[in-house]
Amino acid sequence: MQLFRFTRAILMISMLTLIYIHMQMQIFALAYQGRKRELFIARIQERNSALSSNILELKSSNNLGIRLLTKDSELRFLDQENVIQLVTSQPSSEQKLAASAEGKSGDLLSWIPFRGQAEARAAERTAGPRP
């Protein structure tokens, strides 16, 4: 009976130690996976910053100016002969400022941008009773 208890206790202790060792191995494996992922993320962030720098360099005015001024380029800067002026139905903000500075300096409400003039129109009357 003593030998049976001793064998059972040894088997239980052996099983517990095997379970403990297996859990420790899993913990270390997860730690290694986490470290690999951290290194991967660091490499991706470095690549992202390098690509962002390249994009900003390509969009820079210096780079665009160099591309425009090369001899083989068909692009060129505008001169007075190539400027087109468009006529619009509404005055531009520069024209509004010039008009307000000229004659409306005494008006207290001239600084309000959406003040318009009222216009009276004759209403058309239709024959028949109103509903």
Disulfide bonds with the S-S distance in Angstrom:
none
